[in-house]
Amino acid sequence: MVTQQRPSTVYSTEHAEIYDFIHAARGRDWSAEADGIARMIRERCPEAGSLLDVACGTGAHLERFAEHFGTVAGVELSPEMRKTATRRVPAARVHEGDMREFELGRTFDAVLCMCFSLGYMSTVEELRRSAATLVRHLAPGGVLVAEPWWFPEQFIDGFISASLAQEEGRAVSRLSHSVRDGRISRMTVRYTVAETTGIREFTEYETYSLFTREEYLDAFGQAGCEMEFLPDWPNGRGLFVGVRA
């Protein structure tokens, strides 16, 4: 068994390879989410023609967004996820970048930060820096959409989950255990991958800050975009949505 601790903000090669496969088995529907978010954007900015997906991962959302918007681009810190997104969405330029400080030199009609990636920020100051970077890339009248990690009052200390994904020639199991450590949550995720060549295992360690709803709202407000919180959809944690004045 291979157990190696890596920075929680950078996905390993092993994780990138199975990310979409295992999460689809857990019920994640990337296309349906992208369709819903596109409608949300159009309701607030009917003429939106460009979109930036920050922390775009493997490009699963971005691939669908390319069907809704004439110009799409992504930003991704993890090299293996970025490579996958580039292959998957050849029409999009996927930039290397850290959400706290990247600079693309242009703005977009919609800017997204999904999959609770803002939770990777370790302090409120980092959250504010990231919010400022997102808003800086948003055109006036443009729509900002961000998915938070759990708020402190929602997080379940000791939470466990189990999933299995299977197809011809491959099966992947995922076991996770999460604990609270003050203002952060620590998740240990153990994967077992069975393939025709054999069985391998690896463990990921993910750390997320338990920011309050008010801290998110304040960070975006200070950056120049007042947000509202829409609960529950798409994955139980809700979304922050706002229009830049």
CYANA upper distance limits for C-alpha pairs under 8 A (distance plus 0.5 A):
  1 MET  CA    200 ARG  CA      7.16
  1 MET  CA    201 GLU  CA      5.77
  1 MET  CA    202 PHE  CA      7.07
  2 VAL  CA    200 ARG  CA      8.33
  2 VAL  CA    201 GLU  CA      6.44
  2 VAL  CA    202 PHE  CA      5.52
  2 VAL  CA    203 THR  CA      7.73
  3 THR  CA    201 GLU  CA      8.37
  3 THR  CA    202 PHE  CA      5.91
  3 THR  CA    203 THR  CA      5.77
  3 THR  CA    204 GLU  CA      8.43
  4 GLN  CA    202 PHE  CA      7.93
  4 GLN  CA    203 THR  CA      7.11
  4 GLN  CA    204 GLU  CA      7.95
  5 GLN  CA    203 THR  CA      8.06
  5 GLN  CA    204 GLU  CA      7.09
  5 GLN  CA    205 TYR  CA      6.70
  6 ARG  CA     10 VAL  CA      7.87
  6 ARG  CA     12 SER  CA      8.23
  6 ARG  CA    204 GLU  CA      7.61
  6 ARG  CA    205 TYR  CA      7.34
  7 PRO  CA     11 TYR  CA      8.48
  7 PRO  CA    205 TYR  CA      8.22
  7 PRO  CA    206 GLU  CA      8.28
  8 SER  CA    120 TYR  CA      7.88
  8 SER  CA    204 GLU  CA      8.27
  8 SER  CA    205 TYR  CA      6.59
  8 SER  CA    206 GLU  CA      5.11
  8 SER  CA    207 THR  CA      6.41
  9 THR  CA     77 LEU  CA      8.21
  9 THR  CA     78 SER  CA      8.10
  9 THR  CA    120 TYR  CA      6.79
  9 THR  CA    206 GLU  CA      8.23
 10 VAL  CA     77 LEU  CA      7.12
 10 VAL  CA     78 SER  CA      5.34
 11 TYR  CA     15 HIS  CA      6.64
 11 TYR  CA     16 ALA  CA      6.83
 11 TYR  CA     78 SER  CA      6.10
 11 TYR  CA     80 GLU  CA      7.83
 11 TYR  CA     81 MET  CA      7.68
 12 SER  CA     16 ALA  CA      6.68
 12 SER  CA     78 SER  CA      8.26
 12 SER  CA     80 GLU  CA      7.62
 13 THR  CA     17 GLU  CA      6.78
 13 THR  CA     80 GLU  CA      6.21
 14 GLU  CA     18 ILE  CA      7.37
 14 GLU  CA    202 PHE  CA      8.26
 15 HIS  CA     19 TYR  CA      6.23
 16 ALA  CA     20 ASP  CA      8.47
 16 ALA  CA     58 THR  CA      7.94
 16 ALA  CA     80 GLU  CA      6.63
 16 ALA  CA     81 MET  CA      6.13
 18 ILE  CA     22 ILE  CA      6.58
 18 ILE  CA    172 VAL  CA      8.36
 19 TYR  CA     23 HIS  CA      6.70
 20 ASP  CA     24 ALA  CA      6.39
 20 ASP  CA     58 THR  CA      8.10
 20 ASP  CA     60 ALA  CA      8.22
 21 PHE  CA     25 ALA  CA      7.02
 21 PHE  CA    165 ALA  CA      7.36
 22 ILE  CA     26 ARG  CA      6.93
 22 ILE  CA    163 SER  CA      8.03
 22 ILE  CA    164 LEU  CA      7.56
 22 ILE  CA    165 ALA  CA      5.98
 22 ILE  CA    172 VAL  CA      7.29
 22 ILE  CA    173 SER  CA      8.23
 22 ILE  CA    174 ARG  CA      8.10
 23 HIS  CA     27 GLY  CA      7.05
 23 HIS  CA     28 ARG  CA      6.12
 24 ALA  CA     28 ARG  CA      5.20
 24 ALA  CA     29 ASP  CA      6.93
 25 ALA  CA    163 SER  CA      7.91
 25 ALA  CA    164 LEU  CA      7.40
 25 ALA  CA    165 ALA  CA      5.83
 26 ARG  CA    163 SER  CA      6.92
 26 ARG  CA    164 LEU  CA      8.40
 29 ASP  CA     33 GLU  CA      6.78
 30 TRP  CA     34 ALA  CA      6.64
 30 TRP  CA     60 ALA  CA      6.46
 30 TRP  CA     61 HIS  CA      5.96
 30 TRP  CA     64 ARG  CA      8.43
 31 SER  CA     35 ASP  CA      6.61
 31 SER  CA     60 ALA  CA      8.01
 31 SER  CA     61 HIS  CA      6.88
 31 SER  CA     64 ARG  CA      6.26
 32 ALA  CA     36 GLY  CA      6.72
 33 GLU  CA     37 ILE  CA      6.67
 33 GLU  CA     61 HIS  CA      8.05
 33 GLU  CA    234 PRO  CA      7.15
 34 ALA  CA     38 ALA  CA      6.49
 34 ALA  CA     61 HIS  CA      6.10
 34 ALA  CA     62 LEU  CA      8.37
 34 ALA  CA     64 ARG  CA      6.69
 34 ALA  CA     65 PHE  CA      6.71
 35 ASP  CA     39 ARG  CA      6.84
 35 ASP  CA     64 ARG  CA      7.96
 35 ASP  CA     65 PHE  CA      8.10
 36 GLY  CA     40 MET  CA      6.80
 37 ILE  CA     41 ILE  CA      6.68
 38 ALA  CA     42 ARG  CA      6.68
 38 ALA  CA     65 PHE  CA      7.78
 38 ALA  CA     68 HIS  CA      7.43
 39 ARG  CA     43 GLU  CA      6.65
 40 MET  CA     44 ARG  CA      7.23
 41 ILE  CA     45 CYS  CA      6.32
 41 ILE  CA     46 PRO  CA      7.85
 41 ILE  CA     48 ALA  CA      8.00
 41 ILE  CA    110 ALA  CA      7.62
 41 ILE  CA    143 VAL  CA      6.61
 42 ARG  CA     46 PRO  CA      4.81
 42 ARG  CA     47 GLU  CA      7.63
 42 ARG  CA     48 ALA  CA      7.20
 44 ARG  CA    143 VAL  CA      7.44
 44 ARG  CA    243 VAL  CA      7.82
 45 CYS  CA    109 ASP  CA      8.29
 45 CYS  CA    141 GLY  CA      7.42
 45 CYS  CA    142 GLY  CA      6.97
 45 CYS  CA    143 VAL  CA      7.38
 48 ALA  CA     69 PHE  CA      7.85
 48 ALA  CA    109 ASP  CA      5.72
 48 ALA  CA    110 ALA  CA      7.50
 48 ALA  CA    142 GLY  CA      7.94
 49 GLY  CA     69 PHE  CA      5.54
 49 GLY  CA     70 GLY  CA      5.91
 49 GLY  CA     71 THR  CA      6.85
 49 GLY  CA    109 ASP  CA      6.90
 50 SER  CA     69 PHE  CA      6.20
 50 SER  CA     70 GLY  CA      6.58
 50 SER  CA     71 THR  CA      5.05
 50 SER  CA     72 VAL  CA      6.20
 50 SER  CA    108 PHE  CA      5.82
 50 SER  CA    109 ASP  CA      5.70
 50 SER  CA    110 ALA  CA      6.88
 51 LEU  CA     65 PHE  CA      8.33
 51 LEU  CA     69 PHE  CA      7.32
 51 LEU  CA     71 THR  CA      6.85
 51 LEU  CA     72 VAL  CA      5.34
 51 LEU  CA     73 ALA  CA      6.95
 51 LEU  CA    108 PHE  CA      6.06
 51 LEU  CA    109 ASP  CA      6.44
 51 LEU  CA    110 ALA  CA      5.14
 51 LEU  CA    111 VAL  CA      6.27
 51 LEU  CA    112 LEU  CA      8.23
 52 LEU  CA     72 VAL  CA      6.36
 52 LEU  CA     73 ALA  CA      5.39
 52 LEU  CA     74 GLY  CA      5.98
 52 LEU  CA     75 VAL  CA      8.12
 52 LEU  CA    108 PHE  CA      6.87
 52 LEU  CA    110 ALA  CA      6.78
 52 LEU  CA    111 VAL  CA      5.28
 52 LEU  CA    112 LEU  CA      6.73
 53 ASP  CA     62 LEU  CA      7.33
 53 ASP  CA     72 VAL  CA      8.26
 53 ASP  CA     73 ALA  CA      6.81
 53 ASP  CA     74 GLY  CA      5.16
 53 ASP  CA     75 VAL  CA      6.87
 53 ASP  CA    111 VAL  CA      6.51
 53 ASP  CA    112 LEU  CA      5.34
 53 ASP  CA    113 CYS  CA      6.65
 53 ASP  CA    114 MET  CA      8.35
 54 VAL  CA     74 GLY  CA      6.17
 54 VAL  CA     75 VAL  CA      5.21
 54 VAL  CA     76 GLU  CA      7.02
 54 VAL  CA     99 MET  CA      7.47
 54 VAL  CA    111 VAL  CA      7.77
 54 VAL  CA    112 LEU  CA      6.34
 54 VAL  CA    113 CYS  CA      5.48
 54 VAL  CA    114 MET  CA      8.03
 55 ALA  CA     74 GLY  CA      7.73
 55 ALA  CA     75 VAL  CA      6.00
 55 ALA  CA     76 GLU  CA      5.16
 55 ALA  CA     77 LEU  CA      7.43
 55 ALA  CA     99 MET  CA      7.90
 55 ALA  CA    113 CYS  CA      6.72
 55 ALA  CA    114 MET  CA      7.66
 55 ALA  CA    117 SER  CA      7.14
 56 CYS  CA     60 ALA  CA      8.36
 56 CYS  CA     61 HIS  CA      7.86
 56 CYS  CA     62 LEU  CA      7.48
 56 CYS  CA     74 GLY  CA      6.18
 56 CYS  CA     75 VAL  CA      6.54
 56 CYS  CA     76 GLU  CA      6.21
 56 CYS  CA     82 ARG  CA      8.46
 56 CYS  CA     85 ALA  CA      8.13
 56 CYS  CA    113 CYS  CA      8.11
 56 CYS  CA    114 MET  CA      8.05
 57 GLY  CA     76 GLU  CA      6.70
 57 GLY  CA     78 SER  CA      8.20
 57 GLY  CA     81 MET  CA      5.65
 57 GLY  CA     82 ARG  CA      7.00
 57 GLY  CA     85 ALA  CA      7.24
 58 THR  CA     81 MET  CA      5.35
 58 THR  CA     82 ARG  CA      6.90
 58 THR  CA     83 LYS  CA      8.28
 58 THR  CA     84 THR  CA      5.71
 58 THR  CA     85 ALA  CA      4.91
 58 THR  CA     88 ARG  CA      8.21
 59 GLY  CA     63 GLU  CA      6.35
 59 GLY  CA     74 GLY  CA      8.35
 59 GLY  CA     82 ARG  CA      8.45
 59 GLY  CA     84 THR  CA      7.64
 59 GLY  CA     85 ALA  CA      4.73
 59 GLY  CA     86 THR  CA      8.04
 59 GLY  CA     88 ARG  CA      7.04
 59 GLY  CA     89 VAL  CA      7.29
 60 ALA  CA     64 ARG  CA      7.57
 60 ALA  CA     85 ALA  CA      7.98
 60 ALA  CA     88 ARG  CA      8.40
 61 HIS  CA     65 PHE  CA      6.76
 62 LEU  CA     66 ALA  CA      6.68
 62 LEU  CA     72 VAL  CA      7.77
 62 LEU  CA     73 ALA  CA      8.22
 62 LEU  CA     74 GLY  CA      7.93
 62 LEU  CA     89 VAL  CA      7.60
 63 GLU  CA     67 GLU  CA      7.89
 63 GLU  CA     88 ARG  CA      7.35
 63 GLU  CA     89 VAL  CA      5.97
 64 ARG  CA     68 HIS  CA      7.66
 65 PHE  CA     69 PHE  CA      6.64
 65 PHE  CA     72 VAL  CA      7.62
 66 ALA  CA     70 GLY  CA      7.28
 66 ALA  CA     71 THR  CA      7.61
 66 ALA  CA     72 VAL  CA      6.47
 66 ALA  CA     89 VAL  CA      8.38
 66 ALA  CA     91 ALA  CA      8.16
 66 ALA  CA     92 ALA  CA      8.28
 71 THR  CA     92 ALA  CA      7.91
 72 VAL  CA     91 ALA  CA      8.12
 72 VAL  CA     92 ALA  CA      5.91
 72 VAL  CA     93 ARG  CA      8.02
 73 ALA  CA     92 ALA  CA      5.37
 73 ALA  CA     93 ARG  CA      5.55
 73 ALA  CA     94 VAL  CA      6.20
 73 ALA  CA     95 HIS  CA      8.19
 74 GLY  CA     92 ALA  CA      7.54
 74 GLY  CA     93 ARG  CA      6.85
 74 GLY  CA     94 VAL  CA      4.89
 74 GLY  CA     95 HIS  CA      6.47
 75 VAL  CA     82 ARG  CA      8.47
 75 VAL  CA     94 VAL  CA      5.98
 75 VAL  CA     95 HIS  CA      5.15
 75 VAL  CA     96 GLU  CA      6.26
 75 VAL  CA     97 GLY  CA      6.23
 75 VAL  CA     98 ASP  CA      8.30
 75 VAL  CA     99 MET  CA      8.35
 76 GLU  CA     81 MET  CA      7.71
 76 GLU  CA     82 ARG  CA      6.16
 76 GLU  CA     94 VAL  CA      7.47
 76 GLU  CA     95 HIS  CA      6.81
 76 GLU  CA     96 GLU  CA      5.85
 76 GLU  CA     97 GLY  CA      6.21
 76 GLU  CA     98 ASP  CA      7.69
 77 LEU  CA     82 ARG  CA      7.76
 77 LEU  CA     96 GLU  CA      6.08
 77 LEU  CA     97 GLY  CA      5.67
 77 LEU  CA     98 ASP  CA      6.15
 78 SER  CA     82 ARG  CA      6.57
 78 SER  CA     96 GLU  CA      8.47
 79 PRO  CA     83 LYS  CA      6.69
 79 PRO  CA     96 GLU  CA      8.25
 80 GLU  CA     84 THR  CA      6.86
 81 MET  CA     85 ALA  CA      6.72
 82 ARG  CA     86 THR  CA      6.62
 82 ARG  CA     94 VAL  CA      7.14
 82 ARG  CA     95 HIS  CA      8.30
 82 ARG  CA     96 GLU  CA      7.89
 83 LYS  CA     87 ARG  CA      6.83
 84 THR  CA     88 ARG  CA      6.58
 85 ALA  CA     89 VAL  CA      6.46
 85 ALA  CA     94 VAL  CA      7.52
 86 THR  CA     90 PRO  CA      6.27
 86 THR  CA     92 ALA  CA      7.67
 86 THR  CA     93 ARG  CA      7.55
 86 THR  CA     94 VAL  CA      6.50
 97 GLY  CA    101 GLU  CA      8.06
 97 GLY  CA    102 PHE  CA      5.76
 98 ASP  CA    102 PHE  CA      6.09
 99 MET  CA    130 SER  CA      5.90
 99 MET  CA    133 THR  CA      7.18
 99 MET  CA    134 LEU  CA      7.97
100 ARG  CA    126 GLU  CA      7.16
100 ARG  CA    127 LEU  CA      8.31
100 ARG  CA    129 ARG  CA      5.78
100 ARG  CA    130 SER  CA      4.67
100 ARG  CA    131 ALA  CA      8.34
100 ARG  CA    133 THR  CA      6.74
101 GLU  CA    129 ARG  CA      7.83
101 GLU  CA    130 SER  CA      7.56
101 GLU  CA    133 THR  CA      6.73
102 PHE  CA    133 THR  CA      7.52
103 GLU  CA    133 THR  CA      8.26
104 LEU  CA    137 HIS  CA      8.17
105 GLY  CA    137 HIS  CA      8.47
106 ARG  CA    137 HIS  CA      6.81
107 THR  CA    136 ARG  CA      7.82
107 THR  CA    137 HIS  CA      4.83
107 THR  CA    138 LEU  CA      5.50
107 THR  CA    139 ALA  CA      5.64
108 PHE  CA    137 HIS  CA      6.65
108 PHE  CA    138 LEU  CA      5.60
108 PHE  CA    139 ALA  CA      5.92
108 PHE  CA    142 GLY  CA      7.60
109 ASP  CA    138 LEU  CA      6.65
109 ASP  CA    139 ALA  CA      5.98
109 ASP  CA    140 PRO  CA      8.41
109 ASP  CA    141 GLY  CA      7.89
109 ASP  CA    142 GLY  CA      4.89
109 ASP  CA    143 VAL  CA      6.84
110 ALA  CA    138 LEU  CA      6.95
110 ALA  CA    139 ALA  CA      8.28
110 ALA  CA    142 GLY  CA      5.88
110 ALA  CA    143 VAL  CA      5.20
110 ALA  CA    144 LEU  CA      6.31
110 ALA  CA    145 VAL  CA      8.29
111 VAL  CA    134 LEU  CA      7.25
111 VAL  CA    135 VAL  CA      8.38
111 VAL  CA    137 HIS  CA      7.79
111 VAL  CA    138 LEU  CA      6.65
111 VAL  CA    142 GLY  CA      8.33
111 VAL  CA    143 VAL  CA      6.95
111 VAL  CA    144 LEU  CA      5.48
111 VAL  CA    145 VAL  CA      6.93
112 LEU  CA    144 LEU  CA      6.40
112 LEU  CA    145 VAL  CA      5.30
112 LEU  CA    146 ALA  CA      6.25
113 CYS  CA    117 SER  CA      7.12
113 CYS  CA    118 LEU  CA      7.83
113 CYS  CA    145 VAL  CA      6.89
113 CYS  CA    146 ALA  CA      5.19
113 CYS  CA    147 GLU  CA      6.89
114 MET  CA    145 VAL  CA      8.14
114 MET  CA    146 ALA  CA      6.09
114 MET  CA    147 GLU  CA      5.40
114 MET  CA    148 PRO  CA      8.32
115 CYS  CA    147 GLU  CA      6.65
115 CYS  CA    148 PRO  CA      8.25
116 PHE  CA    120 TYR  CA      8.38
116 PHE  CA    146 ALA  CA      8.09
116 PHE  CA    147 GLU  CA      5.42
116 PHE  CA    148 PRO  CA      5.10
116 PHE  CA    149 TRP  CA      5.28
117 SER  CA    121 MET  CA      8.47
117 SER  CA    147 GLU  CA      8.02
117 SER  CA    148 PRO  CA      7.84
117 SER  CA    149 TRP  CA      8.06
118 LEU  CA    127 LEU  CA      7.27
118 LEU  CA    130 SER  CA      8.12
118 LEU  CA    146 ALA  CA      8.48
118 LEU  CA    147 GLU  CA      8.14
118 LEU  CA    148 PRO  CA      6.85
118 LEU  CA    149 TRP  CA      7.75
119 GLY  CA    148 PRO  CA      6.92
119 GLY  CA    149 TRP  CA      5.72
119 GLY  CA    208 TYR  CA      5.32
119 GLY  CA    209 SER  CA      5.68
119 GLY  CA    210 LEU  CA      7.61
119 GLY  CA    211 PHE  CA      7.96
120 TYR  CA    207 THR  CA      7.03
120 TYR  CA    208 TYR  CA      5.42
120 TYR  CA    209 SER  CA      6.87
121 MET  CA    126 GLU  CA      6.06
121 MET  CA    127 LEU  CA      6.18
121 MET  CA    208 TYR  CA      7.70
121 MET  CA    209 SER  CA      7.05
122 SER  CA    126 GLU  CA      7.01
122 SER  CA    127 LEU  CA      8.24
122 SER  CA    208 TYR  CA      7.82
122 SER  CA    209 SER  CA      6.41
123 THR  CA    127 LEU  CA      6.88
123 THR  CA    209 SER  CA      7.87
124 VAL  CA    128 ARG  CA      6.71
124 VAL  CA    211 PHE  CA      8.05
124 VAL  CA    215 GLU  CA      7.77
125 GLU  CA    129 ARG  CA      6.74
126 GLU  CA    130 SER  CA      6.66
127 LEU  CA    131 ALA  CA      6.64
127 LEU  CA    216 TYR  CA      8.10
127 LEU  CA    219 ALA  CA      7.20
128 ARG  CA    132 ALA  CA      6.60
128 ARG  CA    219 ALA  CA      5.21
128 ARG  CA    220 PHE  CA      7.66
128 ARG  CA    222 GLN  CA      8.26
128 ARG  CA    223 ALA  CA      7.91
129 ARG  CA    133 THR  CA      6.77
130 SER  CA    134 LEU  CA      6.74
131 ALA  CA    135 VAL  CA      6.68
131 ALA  CA    219 ALA  CA      6.56
131 ALA  CA    220 PHE  CA      5.94
131 ALA  CA    223 ALA  CA      6.74
132 ALA  CA    136 ARG  CA      6.46
132 ALA  CA    219 ALA  CA      8.28
132 ALA  CA    220 PHE  CA      7.57
132 ALA  CA    222 GLN  CA      8.35
132 ALA  CA    223 ALA  CA      5.19
132 ALA  CA    224 GLY  CA      8.35
133 THR  CA    137 HIS  CA      7.09
134 LEU  CA    138 LEU  CA      7.19
134 LEU  CA    144 LEU  CA      8.41
135 VAL  CA    144 LEU  CA      7.98
135 VAL  CA    220 PHE  CA      8.21
135 VAL  CA    223 ALA  CA      6.85
135 VAL  CA    224 GLY  CA      7.47
135 VAL  CA    225 CYS  CA      7.30
135 VAL  CA    244 ARG  CA      8.12
136 ARG  CA    223 ALA  CA      8.50
138 LEU  CA    142 GLY  CA      6.32
138 LEU  CA    143 VAL  CA      7.81
138 LEU  CA    144 LEU  CA      7.80
138 LEU  CA    244 ARG  CA      7.67
139 ALA  CA    244 ARG  CA      7.68
140 PRO  CA    243 VAL  CA      8.38
140 PRO  CA    244 ARG  CA      5.78
140 PRO  CA    245 ALA  CA      6.05
141 GLY  CA    243 VAL  CA      6.23
141 GLY  CA    244 ARG  CA      5.61
141 GLY  CA    245 ALA  CA      6.16
142 GLY  CA    243 VAL  CA      6.00
142 GLY  CA    244 ARG  CA      6.12
143 VAL  CA    241 VAL  CA      7.63
143 VAL  CA    242 GLY  CA      6.23
143 VAL  CA    243 VAL  CA      5.08
143 VAL  CA    244 ARG  CA      7.07
144 LEU  CA    240 PHE  CA      8.38
144 LEU  CA    241 VAL  CA      6.14
144 LEU  CA    242 GLY  CA      5.79
144 LEU  CA    243 VAL  CA      6.71
144 LEU  CA    244 ARG  CA      8.08
145 VAL  CA    239 LEU  CA      7.24
145 VAL  CA    240 PHE  CA      6.19
145 VAL  CA    241 VAL  CA      5.15
145 VAL  CA    242 GLY  CA      7.30
146 ALA  CA    239 LEU  CA      6.22
146 ALA  CA    240 PHE  CA      5.62
146 ALA  CA    241 VAL  CA      7.13
147 GLU  CA    237 ARG  CA      7.66
147 GLU  CA    238 GLY  CA      6.94
147 GLU  CA    239 LEU  CA      5.20
147 GLU  CA    240 PHE  CA      6.76
148 PRO  CA    237 ARG  CA      7.01
148 PRO  CA    238 GLY  CA      7.67
148 PRO  CA    239 LEU  CA      7.18
148 PRO  CA    240 PHE  CA      8.04
149 TRP  CA    208 TYR  CA      7.78
149 TRP  CA    209 SER  CA      8.18
149 TRP  CA    210 LEU  CA      7.49
149 TRP  CA    211 PHE  CA      8.26
149 TRP  CA    237 ARG  CA      7.14
150 TRP  CA    154 GLN  CA      6.41
150 TRP  CA    155 PHE  CA      6.30
150 TRP  CA    210 LEU  CA      6.90
150 TRP  CA    211 PHE  CA      8.31
150 TRP  CA    237 ARG  CA      6.58
151 PHE  CA    155 PHE  CA      7.00
151 PHE  CA    210 LEU  CA      6.07
151 PHE  CA    211 PHE  CA      6.40
151 PHE  CA    212 THR  CA      5.75
151 PHE  CA    213 ARG  CA      6.97
152 PRO  CA    183 ARG  CA      8.18
152 PRO  CA    210 LEU  CA      5.69
152 PRO  CA    211 PHE  CA      7.22
152 PRO  CA    212 THR  CA      6.83
155 PHE  CA    180 ARG  CA      8.48
156 ILE  CA    178 SER  CA      8.44
156 ILE  CA    179 VAL  CA      8.24
156 ILE  CA    180 ARG  CA      8.47
157 ASP  CA    178 SER  CA      6.90
157 ASP  CA    179 VAL  CA      5.28
157 ASP  CA    180 ARG  CA      5.90
158 GLY  CA    177 HIS  CA      6.86
158 GLY  CA    178 SER  CA      5.74
158 GLY  CA    179 VAL  CA      5.41
158 GLY  CA    180 ARG  CA      8.12
159 PHE  CA    176 SER  CA      8.49
159 PHE  CA    177 HIS  CA      6.22
159 PHE  CA    178 SER  CA      5.71
159 PHE  CA    179 VAL  CA      7.51
160 ILE  CA    175 LEU  CA      7.86
160 ILE  CA    176 SER  CA      5.90
160 ILE  CA    177 HIS  CA      5.01
160 ILE  CA    178 SER  CA      6.97
161 SER  CA    174 ARG  CA      8.42
161 SER  CA    175 LEU  CA      6.31
161 SER  CA    176 SER  CA      5.82
161 SER  CA    177 HIS  CA      7.38
162 ALA  CA    173 SER  CA      7.89
162 ALA  CA    174 ARG  CA      6.09
162 ALA  CA    175 LEU  CA      5.14
162 ALA  CA    176 SER  CA      7.13
163 SER  CA    173 SER  CA      6.16
163 SER  CA    174 ARG  CA      5.60
163 SER  CA    175 LEU  CA      7.21
164 LEU  CA    171 ALA  CA      7.70
164 LEU  CA    172 VAL  CA      6.21
164 LEU  CA    173 SER  CA      4.93
164 LEU  CA    174 ARG  CA      6.90
165 ALA  CA    171 ALA  CA      6.12
165 ALA  CA    172 VAL  CA      5.68
165 ALA  CA    173 SER  CA      6.93
166 GLN  CA    170 ARG  CA      6.40
166 GLN  CA    171 ALA  CA      4.71
166 GLN  CA    172 VAL  CA      6.88
167 GLU  CA    171 ALA  CA      6.78
169 GLY  CA    195 GLU  CA      6.15
169 GLY  CA    196 THR  CA      6.25
170 ARG  CA    193 VAL  CA      7.75
170 ARG  CA    194 ALA  CA      6.13
170 ARG  CA    195 GLU  CA      5.14
170 ARG  CA    196 THR  CA      7.59
171 ALA  CA    193 VAL  CA      6.42
171 ALA  CA    194 ALA  CA      5.65
171 ALA  CA    195 GLU  CA      7.21
172 VAL  CA    191 TYR  CA      7.37
172 VAL  CA    192 THR  CA      6.15
172 VAL  CA    193 VAL  CA      5.07
172 VAL  CA    194 ALA  CA      6.81
173 SER  CA    191 TYR  CA      6.10
173 SER  CA    192 THR  CA      5.73
173 SER  CA    193 VAL  CA      7.17
174 ARG  CA    189 VAL  CA      7.28
174 ARG  CA    190 ARG  CA      6.30
174 ARG  CA    191 TYR  CA      5.26
174 ARG  CA    192 THR  CA      7.32
175 LEU  CA    189 VAL  CA      6.14
175 LEU  CA    190 ARG  CA      5.72
175 LEU  CA    191 TYR  CA      7.09
176 SER  CA    187 MET  CA      7.17
176 SER  CA    188 THR  CA      6.04
176 SER  CA    189 VAL  CA      4.79
176 SER  CA    190 ARG  CA      6.82
177 HIS  CA    187 MET  CA      6.11
177 HIS  CA    188 THR  CA      5.87
177 HIS  CA    189 VAL  CA      7.14
178 SER  CA    185 SER  CA      7.15
178 SER  CA    186 ARG  CA      6.02
178 SER  CA    187 MET  CA      4.73
178 SER  CA    188 THR  CA      6.93
179 VAL  CA    185 SER  CA      6.14
179 VAL  CA    186 ARG  CA      5.86
179 VAL  CA    187 MET  CA      7.04
180 ARG  CA    184 ILE  CA      6.53
180 ARG  CA    185 SER  CA      5.01
180 ARG  CA    186 ARG  CA      6.82
181 ASP  CA    185 SER  CA      6.36
181 ASP  CA    186 ARG  CA      7.60
183 ARG  CA    209 SER  CA      6.59
183 ARG  CA    210 LEU  CA      5.92
183 ARG  CA    211 PHE  CA      8.04
184 ILE  CA    207 THR  CA      7.37
184 ILE  CA    208 TYR  CA      6.13
184 ILE  CA    209 SER  CA      4.77
184 ILE  CA    210 LEU  CA      5.71
185 SER  CA    207 THR  CA      6.27
185 SER  CA    208 TYR  CA      5.78
185 SER  CA    209 SER  CA      6.73
185 SER  CA    210 LEU  CA      7.25
186 ARG  CA    205 TYR  CA      7.76
186 ARG  CA    206 GLU  CA      6.44
186 ARG  CA    207 THR  CA      5.22
186 ARG  CA    208 TYR  CA      7.15
187 MET  CA    205 TYR  CA      6.34
187 MET  CA    206 GLU  CA      5.55
187 MET  CA    207 THR  CA      6.77
188 THR  CA    203 THR  CA      7.55
188 THR  CA    204 GLU  CA      6.53
188 THR  CA    205 TYR  CA      5.32
188 THR  CA    206 GLU  CA      6.97
189 VAL  CA    203 THR  CA      6.12
189 VAL  CA    204 GLU  CA      5.65
189 VAL  CA    205 TYR  CA      6.85
189 VAL  CA    206 GLU  CA      8.30
190 ARG  CA    201 GLU  CA      7.82
190 ARG  CA    202 PHE  CA      6.53
190 ARG  CA    203 THR  CA      4.89
190 ARG  CA    204 GLU  CA      6.93
191 TYR  CA    201 GLU  CA      6.08
191 TYR  CA    202 PHE  CA      5.99
191 TYR  CA    203 THR  CA      6.61
192 THR  CA    199 ILE  CA      7.55
192 THR  CA    200 ARG  CA      6.37
192 THR  CA    201 GLU  CA      4.95
192 THR  CA    202 PHE  CA      7.29
193 VAL  CA    199 ILE  CA      6.14
193 VAL  CA    200 ARG  CA      5.84
193 VAL  CA    201 GLU  CA      6.66
194 ALA  CA    198 GLY  CA      6.40
194 ALA  CA    199 ILE  CA      4.87
194 ALA  CA    200 ARG  CA      7.09
195 GLU  CA    199 ILE  CA      6.69
211 PHE  CA    215 GLU  CA      6.63
211 PHE  CA    216 TYR  CA      7.45
212 THR  CA    216 TYR  CA      7.09
213 ARG  CA    217 LEU  CA      6.79
214 GLU  CA    218 ASP  CA      6.39
215 GLU  CA    219 ALA  CA      6.55
216 TYR  CA    220 PHE  CA      6.89
217 LEU  CA    221 GLY  CA      6.49
217 LEU  CA    226 GLU  CA      7.74
217 LEU  CA    227 MET  CA      6.70
217 LEU  CA    228 GLU  CA      8.20
218 ASP  CA    222 GLN  CA      6.50
219 ALA  CA    223 ALA  CA      6.84
220 PHE  CA    224 GLY  CA      6.91
220 PHE  CA    225 CYS  CA      5.94
220 PHE  CA    226 GLU  CA      6.76
220 PHE  CA    227 MET  CA      7.33
221 GLY  CA    225 CYS  CA      5.59
221 GLY  CA    226 GLU  CA      5.32
221 GLY  CA    227 MET  CA      7.62
224 GLY  CA    244 ARG  CA      7.39
224 GLY  CA    245 ALA  CA      8.23
225 CYS  CA    242 GLY  CA      6.85
225 CYS  CA    243 VAL  CA      6.86
225 CYS  CA    244 ARG  CA      5.39
225 CYS  CA    245 ALA  CA      7.45
226 GLU  CA    242 GLY  CA      6.30
226 GLU  CA    243 VAL  CA      7.56
226 GLU  CA    244 ARG  CA      7.75
227 MET  CA    240 PHE  CA      6.49
227 MET  CA    241 VAL  CA      5.76
227 MET  CA    242 GLY  CA      4.69
227 MET  CA    243 VAL  CA      7.83
228 GLU  CA    240 PHE  CA      6.09
228 GLU  CA    241 VAL  CA      5.95
228 GLU  CA    242 GLY  CA      6.66
229 PHE  CA    238 GLY  CA      7.59
229 PHE  CA    239 LEU  CA      6.31
229 PHE  CA    240 PHE  CA      5.05
229 PHE  CA    241 VAL  CA      6.94
230 LEU  CA    238 GLY  CA      5.99
230 LEU  CA    239 LEU  CA      5.73
230 LEU  CA    240 PHE  CA      6.73
230 LEU  CA    241 VAL  CA      7.91
231 PRO  CA    236 GLY  CA      7.88
231 PRO  CA    237 ARG  CA      7.10
231 PRO  CA    238 GLY  CA      4.57
231 PRO  CA    239 LEU  CA      6.93
232 ASP  CA    236 GLY  CA      4.64
232 ASP  CA    237 ARG  CA      5.77
232 ASP  CA    238 GLY  CA      4.72
232 ASP  CA    239 LEU  CA      8.18
233 TRP  CA    237 ARG  CA      7.32
233 TRP  CA    238 GLY  CA      5.37
233 TRP  CA    239 LEU  CA      7.43
234 PRO  CA    238 GLY  CA      6.82
234 PRO  CA    239 LEU  CA      8.26
